[in-house]
Amino acid sequence: MNGNEFLRKLRKLGKARGVTVRYENTRGTGKGSHGSLFYGDKRTTLKDPKKEIGEGLLTAMLKQLGLSKKDL
């Protein structure tokens, strides 16, 4: 799954659960492709949305957001 697919699934889940999902692709004033992904009041960092997310990173991101793979 790439970052855009993950973001799309998370937005769909948030809409169904009434949770705000927000992605900010700028982090401070620096350059880079990473951004902050908010699910309600929880936050994780999403790398370049066009690139694939590995299994370990996906699990870690979901854990930071308080979700599991079954939620997606």
ChimeraX attribute file (.defattr): number of C-alpha atoms within 10 A of each C-alpha:
attribute: neighborCount
match mode: 1-to-1
recipient: residues
	/A:1	13
	/A:2	15
	/A:3	17
	/A:4	16
	/A:5	14
	/A:6	17
	/A:7	17
	/A:8	12
	/A:9	14
	/A:10	23
	/A:11	18
	/A:12	15
	/A:13	17
	/A:14	16
	/A:15	12
	/A:16	9
	/A:17	9
	/A:18	10
	/A:19	16
	/A:20	14
	/A:21	20
	/A:22	16
	/A:23	16
	/A:24	12
	/A:25	17
	/A:26	13
	/A:27	13
	/A:28	7
	/A:29	6
	/A:30	7
	/A:31	8
	/A:32	11
	/A:33	13
	/A:34	15
	/A:35	18
	/A:36	15
	/A:37	21
	/A:38	19
	/A:39	20
	/A:40	13
	/A:41	9
	/A:42	11
	/A:43	18
	/A:44	17
	/A:45	16
	/A:46	23
	/A:47	19
	/A:48	16
	/A:49	18
	/A:50	12
	/A:51	11
	/A:52	15
	/A:53	20
	/A:54	10
	/A:55	10
	/A:56	8
	/A:57	12
	/A:58	19
	/A:59	15
	/A:60	14
	/A:61	19
	/A:62	17
	/A:63	13
	/A:64	15
	/A:65	17
	/A:66	12
	/A:67	15
	/A:68	14
	/A:69	9
	/A:70	5
	/A:71	10
	/A:72	11
